């Protein structure tokens, strides 16, 4: 599901500073942290997060995406080892 600009719920949650929603979407494996919109922007790109006024909240959002990517790498590595 995406809007006319290719932004997903994850893009919008990140852009408007909703870390709880981002965490839920990422932890449940409902979305890919690296999905790009029609302009090639990921949900946690600097421009997208610039809408978040508080530096601490912006850094928290970056950490959420970093942890999601690391978890995905571990899961892929584990899956590869089983094959």
PDB file with one MODEL, atoms N, CA, C and O in Angstrom:
MODEL        1
ATOM      1  N   UNK A   1       0.846  -1.160   0.000  1.00  0.00           N
ATOM      2  CA  UNK A   1       0.000   0.000   0.000  1.00  0.00           C
ATOM      3  C   UNK A   1       0.899   1.233   0.000  1.00  0.00           C
ATOM      4  O   UNK A   1       1.807   1.356   0.823  1.00  0.00           O
ATOM      5  N   UNK A   2       0.633   2.141  -0.933  1.00  0.00           N
ATOM      6  CA  UNK A   2       1.413   3.371  -1.008  1.00  0.00           C
ATOM      7  C   UNK A   2       0.563   4.486  -1.607  1.00  0.00           C
ATOM      8  O   UNK A   2      -0.468   4.234  -2.231  1.00  0.00           O
ATOM      9  N   UNK A   3       1.016   5.732  -1.405  1.00  0.00           N
ATOM     10  CA  UNK A   3       0.278   6.855  -1.972  1.00  0.00           C
ATOM     11  C   UNK A   3       0.768   7.134  -3.396  1.00  0.00           C
ATOM     12  O   UNK A   3       1.581   6.380  -3.931  1.00  0.00           O
ATOM     13  N   UNK A   4       0.284   8.199  -4.001  1.00  0.00           N
ATOM     14  CA  UNK A   4       0.637   8.501  -5.398  1.00  0.00           C
ATOM     15  C   UNK A   4       2.122   8.834  -5.573  1.00  0.00           C
ATOM     16  O   UNK A   4       2.635   8.798  -6.691  1.00  0.00           O
ATOM     17  N   UNK A   5       2.815   9.159  -4.472  1.00  0.00           N
ATOM     18  CA  UNK A   5       4.253   9.430  -4.522  1.00  0.00           C
ATOM     19  C   UNK A   5       5.082   8.209  -4.147  1.00  0.00           C
ATOM     20  O   UNK A   5       6.306   8.292  -4.039  1.00  0.00           O
ATOM     21  N   UNK A   6       4.416   7.081  -3.951  1.00  0.00           N
ATOM     22  CA  UNK A   6       5.119   5.850  -3.604  1.00  0.00           C
ATOM     23  C   UNK A   6       5.484   5.739  -2.139  1.00  0.00           C
ATOM     24  O   UNK A   6       6.246   4.848  -1.760  1.00  0.00           O
ATOM     25  N   UNK A   7       4.958   6.622  -1.308  1.00  0.00           N
ATOM     26  CA  UNK A   7       5.272   6.578   0.125  1.00  0.00           C
ATOM     27  C   UNK A   7       4.366   5.563   0.815  1.00  0.00           C
ATOM     28  O   UNK A   7       3.153   5.535   0.611  1.00  0.00           O
ATOM     29  N   UNK A   8       4.989   4.747   1.621  1.00  0.00           N
ATOM     30  CA  UNK A   8       4.289   3.703   2.362  1.00  0.00           C
ATOM     31  C   UNK A   8       3.917   4.218   3.753  1.00  0.00           C
ATOM     32  O   UNK A   8       4.347   5.303   4.146  1.00  0.00           O
ATOM     33  N   UNK A   9       3.124   3.449   4.499  1.00  0.00           N
ATOM     34  CA  UNK A   9       2.859   3.844   5.884  1.00  0.00           C
ATOM     35  C   UNK A   9       4.153   4.051   6.688  1.00  0.00           C
ATOM     36  O   UNK A   9       4.201   4.899   7.579  1.00  0.00           O
ATOM     37  N   UNK A  10       5.193   3.278   6.374  1.00  0.00           N
ATOM     38  CA  UNK A  10       6.472   3.447   7.077  1.00  0.00           C
ATOM     39  C   UNK A  10       7.094   4.802   6.746  1.00  0.00           C
ATOM     40  O   UNK A  10       7.598   5.483   7.639  1.00  0.00           O
ATOM     41  N   UNK A  11       7.064   5.197   5.485  1.00  0.00           N
ATOM     42  CA  UNK A  11       7.568   6.520   5.101  1.00  0.00           C
ATOM     43  C   UNK A  11       6.846   7.612   5.898  1.00  0.00           C
ATOM     44  O   UNK A  11       7.479   8.511   6.451  1.00  0.00           O
ATOM     45  N   UNK A  12       5.531   7.522   5.949  1.00  0.00           N
ATOM     46  CA  UNK A  12       4.744   8.568   6.609  1.00  0.00           C
ATOM     47  C   UNK A  12       4.947   8.571   8.119  1.00  0.00           C
ATOM     48  O   UNK A  12       5.038   9.635   8.731  1.00  0.00           O
ATOM     49  N   UNK A  13       5.018   7.390   8.722  1.00  0.00           N
ATOM     50  CA  UNK A  13       5.241   7.321  10.172  1.00  0.00           C
ATOM     51  C   UNK A  13       6.599   7.912  10.530  1.00  0.00           C
ATOM     52  O   UNK A  13       6.722   8.622  11.529  1.00  0.00           O
ATOM     53  N   UNK A  14       7.614   7.626   9.727  1.00  0.00           N
ATOM     54  CA  UNK A  14       8.952   8.178   9.985  1.00  0.00           C
ATOM     55  C   UNK A  14       8.949   9.691   9.781  1.00  0.00           C
ATOM     56  O   UNK A  14       9.481  10.442  10.598  1.00  0.00           O
ATOM     57  N   UNK A  15       8.353  10.116   8.697  1.00  0.00           N
ATOM     58  CA  UNK A  15       8.355  11.547   8.361  1.00  0.00           C
ATOM     59  C   UNK A  15       7.681  12.394   9.436  1.00  0.00           C
ATOM     60  O   UNK A  15       8.127  13.502   9.732  1.00  0.00           O
ATOM     61  N   UNK A  16       6.610  11.869  10.013  1.00  0.00           N
ATOM     62  CA  UNK A  16       5.869  12.656  10.995  1.00  0.00           C
ATOM     63  C   UNK A  16       6.216  12.292  12.435  1.00  0.00           C
ATOM     64  O   UNK A  16       5.506  12.666  13.368  1.00  0.00           O
ATOM     65  N   UNK A  17       7.325  11.550  12.607  1.00  0.00           N
ATOM     66  CA  UNK A  17       7.864  11.316  13.940  1.00  0.00           C
ATOM     67  C   UNK A  17       7.080  10.379  14.831  1.00  0.00           C
ATOM     68  O   UNK A  17       6.834  10.687  15.997  1.00  0.00           O
ATOM     69  N   UNK A  18       6.684   9.236  14.291  1.00  0.00           N
ATOM     70  CA  UNK A  18       5.946   8.242  15.072  1.00  0.00           C
ATOM     71  C   UNK A  18       6.781   6.963  15.214  1.00  0.00           C
ATOM     72  O   UNK A  18       6.544   5.983  14.508  1.00  0.00           O
ATOM     73  N   UNK A  19       7.757   6.977  16.130  1.00  0.00           N
ATOM     74  CA  UNK A  19       8.643   5.826  16.272  1.00  0.00           C
ATOM     75  C   UNK A  19       7.927   4.543  16.677  1.00  0.00           C
ATOM     76  O   UNK A  19       8.339   3.459  16.264  1.00  0.00           O
ATOM     77  N   UNK A  20       6.880   4.637  17.465  1.00  0.00           N
ATOM     78  CA  UNK A  20       6.157   3.438  17.892  1.00  0.00           C
ATOM     79  C   UNK A  20       5.548   2.715  16.700  1.00  0.00           C
ATOM     80  O   UNK A  20       5.591   1.487  16.621  1.00  0.00           O
ATOM     81  N   UNK A  21       4.986   3.476  15.782  1.00  0.00           N
ATOM     82  CA  UNK A  21       4.407   2.871  14.579  1.00  0.00           C
ATOM     83  C   UNK A  21       5.505   2.273  13.712  1.00  0.00           C
ATOM     84  O   UNK A  21       5.345   1.176  13.178  1.00  0.00           O
ATOM     85  N   UNK A  22       6.614   2.983  13.568  1.00  0.00           N
ATOM     86  CA  UNK A  22       7.739   2.446  12.788  1.00  0.00           C
ATOM     87  C   UNK A  22       8.225   1.131  13.383  1.00  0.00           C
ATOM     88  O   UNK A  22       8.439   0.155  12.663  1.00  0.00           O
ATOM     89  N   UNK A  23       8.398   1.112  14.696  1.00  0.00           N
ATOM     90  CA  UNK A  23       8.840  -0.112  15.370  1.00  0.00           C
ATOM     91  C   UNK A  23       7.879  -1.267  15.117  1.00  0.00           C
ATOM     92  O   UNK A  23       8.299  -2.378  14.794  1.00  0.00           O
ATOM     93  N   UNK A  24       6.606  -0.997  15.264  1.00  0.00           N
ATOM     94  CA  UNK A  24       5.601  -2.036  15.066  1.00  0.00           C
ATOM     95  C   UNK A  24       5.663  -2.585  13.649  1.00  0.00           C
ATOM     96  O   UNK A  24       5.672  -3.800  13.456  1.00  0.00           O
ATOM     97  N   UNK A  25       5.705  -1.706  12.663  1.00  0.00           N
ATOM     98  CA  UNK A  25       5.767  -2.148  11.273  1.00  0.00           C
ATOM     99  C   UNK A  25       7.036  -2.957  10.989  1.00  0.00           C
ATOM    100  O   UNK A  25       6.984  -3.987  10.317  1.00  0.00           O
ATOM    101  N   UNK A  26       8.159  -2.491  11.498  1.00  0.00           N
ATOM    102  CA  UNK A  26       9.432  -3.167  11.237  1.00  0.00           C
ATOM    103  C   UNK A  26       9.561  -4.473  12.009  1.00  0.00           C
ATOM    104  O   UNK A  26      10.000  -5.480  11.452  1.00  0.00           O
ATOM    105  N   UNK A  27       9.183  -4.469  13.286  1.00  0.00           N
ATOM    106  CA  UNK A  27       9.327  -5.672  14.108  1.00  0.00           C
ATOM    107  C   UNK A  27       8.406  -6.789  13.663  1.00  0.00           C
ATOM    108  O   UNK A  27       8.761  -7.964  13.763  1.00  0.00           O
ATOM    109  N   UNK A  28       7.258  -6.447  13.186  1.00  0.00           N
ATOM    110  CA  UNK A  28       6.312  -7.467  12.735  1.00  0.00           C
ATOM    111  C   UNK A  28       6.673  -7.987  11.345  1.00  0.00           C
ATOM    112  O   UNK A  28       6.014  -8.889  10.827  1.00  0.00           O
ATOM    113  N   UNK A  29       7.713  -7.422  10.747  1.00  0.00           N
ATOM    114  CA  UNK A  29       8.125  -7.851   9.424  1.00  0.00           C
ATOM    115  C   UNK A  29       7.129  -7.489   8.338  1.00  0.00           C
ATOM    116  O   UNK A  29       7.087  -8.114   7.279  1.00  0.00           O
ATOM    117  N   UNK A  30       6.338  -6.481   8.614  1.00  0.00           N
ATOM    118  CA  UNK A  30       5.309  -6.070   7.658  1.00  0.00           C
ATOM    119  C   UNK A  30       5.879  -5.242   6.513  1.00  0.00           C
ATOM    120  O   UNK A  30       5.264  -5.149   5.451  1.00  0.00           O
ATOM    121  N   UNK A  31       7.042  -4.642   6.716  1.00  0.00           N
ATOM    122  CA  UNK A  31       7.618  -3.754   5.716  1.00  0.00           C
ATOM    123  C   UNK A  31       9.133  -3.918   5.648  1.00  0.00           C
ATOM    124  O   UNK A  31       9.764  -4.455   6.558  1.00  0.00           O
ATOM    125  N   UNK A  32       9.685  -3.444   4.553  1.00  0.00           N
ATOM    126  CA  UNK A  32      11.127  -3.449   4.328  1.00  0.00           C
ATOM    127  C   UNK A  32      11.660  -2.065   4.700  1.00  0.00           C
ATOM    128  O   UNK A  32      11.163  -1.055   4.203  1.00  0.00           O
ATOM    129  N   UNK A  33      12.660  -2.017   5.565  1.00  0.00           N
ATOM    130  CA  UNK A  33      13.232  -0.738   6.003  1.00  0.00           C
ATOM    131  C   UNK A  33      13.877   0.025   4.851  1.00  0.00           C
ATOM    132  O   UNK A  33      14.065   1.238   4.942  1.00  0.00           O
ATOM    133  N   UNK A  34      14.214  -0.668   3.779  1.00  0.00           N
ATOM    134  CA  UNK A  34      14.909  -0.040   2.659  1.00  0.00           C
ATOM    135  C   UNK A  34      14.009   0.286   1.472  1.00  0.00           C
ATOM    136  O   UNK A  34      14.506   0.639   0.402  1.00  0.00           O
ATOM    137  N   UNK A  35      12.715   0.175   1.640  1.00  0.00           N
ATOM    138  CA  UNK A  35      11.796   0.465   0.541  1.00  0.00           C
ATOM    139  C   UNK A  35      11.907   1.943   0.152  1.00  0.00           C
ATOM    140  O   UNK A  35      11.978   2.816   1.017  1.00  0.00           O
ATOM    141  N   UNK A  36      11.920   2.210  -1.136  1.00  0.00           N
ATOM    142  CA  UNK A  36      12.053   3.579  -1.636  1.00  0.00           C
ATOM    143  C   UNK A  36      10.734   4.073  -2.225  1.00  0.00           C
ATOM    144  O   UNK A  36       9.944   3.298  -2.764  1.00  0.00           O
ATOM    145  N   UNK A  37      10.518   5.386  -2.108  1.00  0.00           N
ATOM    146  CA  UNK A  37       9.347   5.982  -2.750  1.00  0.00           C
ATOM    147  C   UNK A  37       9.680   6.261  -4.219  1.00  0.00           C
ATOM    148  O   UNK A  37      10.745   5.868  -4.695  1.00  0.00           O
ATOM    149  N   UNK A  38       8.797   6.923  -4.927  1.00  0.00           N
ATOM    150  CA  UNK A  38       9.001   7.182  -6.355  1.00  0.00           C
ATOM    151  C   UNK A  38      10.221   8.058  -6.641  1.00  0.00           C
ATOM    152  O   UNK A  38      10.745   8.049  -7.755  1.00  0.00           O
ATOM    153  N   UNK A  39      10.669   8.807  -5.643  1.00  0.00           N
ATOM    154  CA  UNK A  39      11.851   9.666  -5.808  1.00  0.00           C
ATOM    155  C   UNK A  39      13.131   8.981  -5.356  1.00  0.00           C
ATOM    156  O   UNK A  39      14.205   9.580  -5.399  1.00  0.00           O
ATOM    157  N   UNK A  40      13.024   7.728  -4.923  1.00  0.00           N
ATOM    158  CA  UNK A  40      14.193   6.981  -4.474  1.00  0.00           C
ATOM    159  C   UNK A  40      14.560   7.207  -3.021  1.00  0.00           C
ATOM    160  O   UNK A  40      15.654   6.837  -2.593  1.00  0.00           O
ATOM    161  N   UNK A  41      13.662   7.809  -2.256  1.00  0.00           N
ATOM    162  CA  UNK A  41      13.931   8.089  -0.843  1.00  0.00           C
ATOM    163  C   UNK A  41      13.469   6.950   0.056  1.00  0.00           C
ATOM    164  O   UNK A  41      12.354   6.446  -0.078  1.00  0.00           O
ATOM    165  N   UNK A  42      14.344   6.555   0.975  1.00  0.00           N
ATOM    166  CA  UNK A  42      13.973   5.577   1.993  1.00  0.00           C
ATOM    167  C   UNK A  42      13.275   6.310   3.139  1.00  0.00           C
ATOM    168  O   UNK A  42      13.425   7.524   3.275  1.00  0.00           O
ATOM    169  N   UNK A  43      12.516   5.588   3.960  1.00  0.00           N
ATOM    170  CA  UNK A  43      11.788   6.230   5.069  1.00  0.00           C
ATOM    171  C   UNK A  43      12.680   6.982   6.050  1.00  0.00           C
ATOM    172  O   UNK A  43      12.240   7.956   6.660  1.00  0.00           O
ATOM    173  N   UNK A  44      13.924   6.546   6.210  1.00  0.00           N
ATOM    174  CA  UNK A  44      14.805   7.190   7.187  1.00  0.00           C
ATOM    175  C   UNK A  44      15.875   8.064   6.550  1.00  0.00           C
ATOM    176  O   UNK A  44      16.853   8.410   7.212  1.00  0.00           O
ATOM    177  N   UNK A  45      15.717   8.426   5.295  1.00  0.00           N
ATOM    178  CA  UNK A  45      16.667   9.347   4.682  1.00  0.00           C
ATOM    179  C   UNK A  45      16.659  10.679   5.421  1.00  0.00           C
ATOM    180  O   UNK A  45      15.656  11.070   6.017  1.00  0.00           O
ATOM    181  N   UNK A  46      17.787  11.362   5.372  1.00  0.00           N
ATOM    182  CA  UNK A  46      17.947  12.624   6.104  1.00  0.00           C
ATOM    183  C   UNK A  46      16.819  13.613   5.799  1.00  0.00           C
ATOM    184  O   UNK A  46      16.294  14.258   6.707  1.00  0.00           O
ATOM    185  N   UNK A  47      16.453  13.732   4.537  1.00  0.00           N
ATOM    186  CA  UNK A  47      15.397  14.672   4.155  1.00  0.00           C
ATOM    187  C   UNK A  47      14.062  14.298   4.796  1.00  0.00           C
ATOM    188  O   UNK A  47      13.322  15.163   5.264  1.00  0.00           O
ATOM    189  N   UNK A  48      13.764  13.002   4.810  1.00  0.00           N
ATOM    190  CA  UNK A  48      12.495  12.554   5.392  1.00  0.00           C
ATOM    191  C   UNK A  48      12.448  12.847   6.887  1.00  0.00           C
ATOM    192  O   UNK A  48      11.424  13.286   7.411  1.00  0.00           O
ATOM    193  N   UNK A  49      13.561  12.601   7.566  1.00  0.00           N
ATOM    194  CA  UNK A  49      13.588  12.806   9.020  1.00  0.00           C
ATOM    195  C   UNK A  49      13.748  14.271   9.406  1.00  0.00           C
ATOM    196  O   UNK A  49      13.610  14.615  10.580  1.00  0.00           O
ATOM    197  N   UNK A  50      14.039  15.141   8.436  1.00  0.00           N
ATOM    198  CA  UNK A  50      14.211  16.556   8.760  1.00  0.00           C
ATOM    199  C   UNK A  50      12.909  17.195   9.239  1.00  0.00           C
ATOM    200  O   UNK A  50      12.925  18.274   9.831  1.00  0.00           O
ATOM    201  N   UNK A  51      11.786  16.531   8.984  1.00  0.00           N
ATOM    202  CA  UNK A  51      10.493  17.037   9.454  1.00  0.00           C
ATOM    203  C   UNK A  51      10.346  16.889  10.970  1.00  0.00           C
ATOM    204  O   UNK A  51       9.518  17.564  11.582  1.00  0.00           O
ATOM    205  N   UNK A  52      11.138  16.018  11.566  1.00  0.00           N
ATOM    206  CA  UNK A  52      11.065  15.802  13.009  1.00  0.00           C
ATOM    207  C   UNK A  52      11.857  16.917  13.687  1.00  0.00           C
ATOM    208  O   UNK A  52      13.060  17.053  13.462  1.00  0.00           O
ATOM    209  N   UNK A  53      11.194  17.700  14.504  1.00  0.00           N
ATOM    210  CA  UNK A  53      11.798  18.906  15.077  1.00  0.00           C
ATOM    211  C   UNK A  53      12.883  18.614  16.109  1.00  0.00           C
ATOM    212  O   UNK A  53      13.889  19.322  16.153  1.00  0.00           O
ATOM    213  N   UNK A  54      12.707  17.607  16.923  1.00  0.00           N
ATOM    214  CA  UNK A  54      13.605  17.327  18.034  1.00  0.00           C
ATOM    215  C   UNK A  54      14.758  16.425  17.588  1.00  0.00           C
ATOM    216  O   UNK A  54      14.530  15.358  17.018  1.00  0.00           O
ATOM    217  N   UNK A  55      15.997  16.859  17.849  1.00  0.00           N
ATOM    218  CA  UNK A  55      17.173  16.073  17.463  1.00  0.00           C
ATOM    219  C   UNK A  55      17.191  14.696  18.110  1.00  0.00           C
ATOM    220  O   UNK A  55      17.606  13.720  17.484  1.00  0.00           O
ATOM    221  N   UNK A  56      16.741  14.611  19.365  1.00  0.00           N
ATOM    222  CA  UNK A  56      16.730  13.326  20.070  1.00  0.00           C
ATOM    223  C   UNK A  56      15.750  12.374  19.396  1.00  0.00           C
ATOM    224  O   UNK A  56      16.068  11.202  19.195  1.00  0.00           O
ATOM    225  N   UNK A  57      14.577  12.857  19.051  1.00  0.00           N
ATOM    226  CA  UNK A  57      13.595  12.018  18.362  1.00  0.00           C
ATOM    227  C   UNK A  57      14.106  11.565  17.004  1.00  0.00           C
ATOM    228  O   UNK A  57      13.875  10.426  16.600  1.00  0.00           O
ATOM    229  N   UNK A  58      14.799  12.452  16.298  1.00  0.00           N
ATOM    230  CA  UNK A  58      15.360  12.114  14.993  1.00  0.00           C
ATOM    231  C   UNK A  58      16.405  11.004  15.139  1.00  0.00           C
ATOM    232  O   UNK A  58      16.446  10.078  14.330  1.00  0.00           O
ATOM    233  N   UNK A  59      17.242  11.099  16.165  1.00  0.00           N
ATOM    234  CA  UNK A  59      18.264  10.070  16.394  1.00  0.00           C
ATOM    235  C   UNK A  59      17.616   8.748  16.803  1.00  0.00           C
ATOM    236  O   UNK A  59      18.065   7.684  16.377  1.00  0.00           O
ATOM    237  N   UNK A  60      16.567   8.805  17.620  1.00  0.00           N
ATOM    238  CA  UNK A  60      15.837   7.587  17.988  1.00  0.00           C
ATOM    239  C   UNK A  60      15.302   6.892  16.742  1.00  0.00           C
ATOM    240  O   UNK A  60      15.366   5.667  16.636  1.00  0.00           O
ATOM    241  N   UNK A  61      14.779   7.662  15.809  1.00  0.00           N
ATOM    242  CA  UNK A  61      14.231   7.102  14.581  1.00  0.00           C
ATOM    243  C   UNK A  61      15.343   6.435  13.759  1.00  0.00           C
ATOM    244  O   UNK A  61      15.146   5.350  13.210  1.00  0.00           O
ATOM    245  N   UNK A  62      16.489   7.074  13.677  1.00  0.00           N
ATOM    246  CA  UNK A  62      17.623   6.471  12.950  1.00  0.00           C
ATOM    247  C   UNK A  62      18.015   5.135  13.583  1.00  0.00           C
ATOM    248  O   UNK A  62      18.296   4.167  12.876  1.00  0.00           O
ATOM    249  N   UNK A  63      18.034   5.087  14.899  1.00  0.00           N
ATOM    250  CA  UNK A  63      18.404   3.851  15.598  1.00  0.00           C
ATOM    251  C   UNK A  63      17.388   2.743  15.347  1.00  0.00           C
ATOM    252  O   UNK A  63      17.769   1.579  15.216  1.00  0.00           O
ATOM    253  N   UNK A  64      16.131   3.076  15.278  1.00  0.00           N
ATOM    254  CA  UNK A  64      15.088   2.081  14.991  1.00  0.00           C
ATOM    255  C   UNK A  64      15.366   1.421  13.648  1.00  0.00           C
ATOM    256  O   UNK A  64      15.295   0.198  13.527  1.00  0.00           O
ATOM    257  N   UNK A  65      15.681   2.225  12.641  1.00  0.00           N
ATOM    258  CA  UNK A  65      15.935   1.671  11.311  1.00  0.00           C
ATOM    259  C   UNK A  65      17.249   0.893  11.276  1.00  0.00           C
ATOM    260  O   UNK A  65      17.334  -0.142  10.615  1.00  0.00           O
ATOM    261  N   UNK A  66      18.264   1.372  11.973  1.00  0.00           N
ATOM    262  CA  UNK A  66      19.538   0.666  12.037  1.00  0.00           C
ATOM    263  C   UNK A  66      19.354  -0.718  12.653  1.00  0.00           C
ATOM    264  O   UNK A  66      19.859  -1.708  12.125  1.00  0.00           O
ATOM    265  N   UNK A  67      18.638  -0.784  13.759  1.00  0.00           N
ATOM    266  CA  UNK A  67      18.392  -2.063  14.425  1.00  0.00           C
ATOM    267  C   UNK A  67      17.573  -3.007  13.542  1.00  0.00           C
ATOM    268  O   UNK A  67      17.824  -4.212  13.523  1.00  0.00           O
ATOM    269  N   UNK A  68      16.603  -2.469  12.819  1.00  0.00           N
ATOM    270  CA  UNK A  68      15.786  -3.303  11.926  1.00  0.00           C
ATOM    271  C   UNK A  68      16.644  -3.898  10.818  1.00  0.00           C
ATOM    272  O   UNK A  68      16.479  -5.067  10.469  1.00  0.00           O
ATOM    273  N   UNK A  69      17.549  -3.114  10.266  1.00  0.00           N
ATOM    274  CA  UNK A  69      18.433  -3.618   9.205  1.00  0.00           C
ATOM    275  C   UNK A  69      19.388  -4.677   9.748  1.00  0.00           C
ATOM    276  O   UNK A  69      19.639  -5.683   9.085  1.00  0.00           O
ATOM    277  N   UNK A  70      19.921  -4.458  10.950  1.00  0.00           N
ATOM    278  CA  UNK A  70      20.828  -5.440  11.546  1.00  0.00           C
ATOM    279  C   UNK A  70      20.099  -6.746  11.822  1.00  0.00           C
ATOM    280  O   UNK A  70      20.648  -7.822  11.583  1.00  0.00           O
ATOM    281  N   UNK A  71      18.881  -6.668  12.318  1.00  0.00           N
ATOM    282  CA  UNK A  71      18.084  -7.862  12.596  1.00  0.00           C
ATOM    283  C   UNK A  71      17.827  -8.631  11.303  1.00  0.00           C
ATOM    284  O   UNK A  71      17.900  -9.860  11.283  1.00  0.00           O
ATOM    285  N   UNK A  72      17.529  -7.918  10.242  1.00  0.00           N
ATOM    286  CA  UNK A  72      17.266  -8.549   8.953  1.00  0.00           C
ATOM    287  C   UNK A  72      18.512  -9.270   8.458  1.00  0.00           C
ATOM    288  O   UNK A  72      18.405 -10.377   7.931  1.00  0.00           O
ATOM    289  N   UNK A  73      19.689  -8.675   8.613  1.00  0.00           N
ATOM    290  CA  UNK A  73      20.939  -9.307   8.184  1.00  0.00           C
ATOM    291  C   UNK A  73      21.188 -10.594   8.964  1.00  0.00           C
ATOM    292  O   UNK A  73      21.612 -11.595   8.388  1.00  0.00           O
ATOM    293  N   UNK A  74      20.928 -10.574  10.271  1.00  0.00           N
ATOM    294  CA  UNK A  74      21.116 -11.761  11.096  1.00  0.00           C
ATOM    295  C   UNK A  74      20.161 -12.867  10.651  1.00  0.00           C
ATOM    296  O   UNK A  74      20.559 -14.026  10.530  1.00  0.00           O
ATOM    297  N   UNK A  75      18.910 -12.508  10.411  1.00  0.00           N
ATOM    298  CA  UNK A  75      17.925 -13.502   9.979  1.00  0.00           C
ATOM    299  C   UNK A  75      18.287 -14.093   8.623  1.00  0.00           C
ATOM    300  O   UNK A  75      18.134 -15.297   8.416  1.00  0.00           O
ATOM    301  N   UNK A  76      18.765 -13.266   7.698  1.00  0.00           N
ATOM    302  CA  UNK A  76      19.176 -13.764   6.390  1.00  0.00           C
ATOM    303  C   UNK A  76      20.389 -14.671   6.508  1.00  0.00           C
ATOM    304  O   UNK A  76      20.481 -15.686   5.818  1.00  0.00           O
ATOM    305  N   UNK A  77      21.308 -14.310   7.371  1.00  0.00           N
ATOM    306  CA  UNK A  77      22.504 -15.117   7.579  1.00  0.00           C
ATOM    307  C   UNK A  77      22.123 -16.469   8.160  1.00  0.00           C
ATOM    308  O   UNK A  77      22.647 -17.497   7.731  1.00  0.00           O
ATOM    309  N   UNK A  78      21.221 -16.479   9.125  1.00  0.00           N
ATOM    310  CA  UNK A  78      20.751 -17.725   9.740  1.00  0.00           C
ATOM    311  C   UNK A  78      20.049 -18.598   8.708  1.00  0.00           C
ATOM    312  O   UNK A  78      20.266 -19.809   8.667  1.00  0.00           O
ATOM    313  N   UNK A  79      19.220 -17.996   7.885  1.00  0.00           N
ATOM    314  CA  UNK A  79      18.523 -18.723   6.842  1.00  0.00           C
ATOM    315  C   UNK A  79      19.512 -19.305   5.836  1.00  0.00           C
ATOM    316  O   UNK A  79      19.362 -20.448   5.404  1.00  0.00           O
ATOM    317  N   UNK A  80      20.508 -18.530   5.469  1.00  0.00           N
ATOM    318  CA  UNK A  80      21.524 -18.994   4.519  1.00  0.00           C
ATOM    319  C   UNK A  80      22.281 -20.182   5.084  1.00  0.00           C
ATOM    320  O   UNK A  80      22.596 -21.119   4.351  1.00  0.00           O
ATOM    321  N   UNK A  81      22.579 -20.158   6.384  1.00  0.00           N
ATOM    322  CA  UNK A  81      23.294 -21.265   7.022  1.00  0.00           C
ATOM    323  C   UNK A  81      22.488 -22.551   7.016  1.00  0.00           C
ATOM    324  O   UNK A  81      23.061 -23.641   7.007  1.00  0.00           O
ATOM    325  N   UNK A  82      21.163 -22.439   7.020  1.00  0.00           N
ATOM    326  CA  UNK A  82      20.297 -23.621   7.039  1.00  0.00           C
ATOM    327  C   UNK A  82      20.164 -24.258   5.664  1.00  0.00           C
ATOM    328  O   UNK A  82      19.802 -25.428   5.545  1.00  0.00           O
ATOM    329  N   UNK A  83      20.458 -23.485   4.633  1.00  0.00           N
ATOM    330  CA  UNK A  83      20.275 -24.000   3.263  1.00  0.00           C
ATOM    331  C   UNK A  83      21.430 -24.869   2.847  1.00  0.00           C
ATOM    332  O   UNK A  83      21.443 -25.385   1.730  1.00  0.00           O
TER     333      UNK A  83
ENDMDL
END
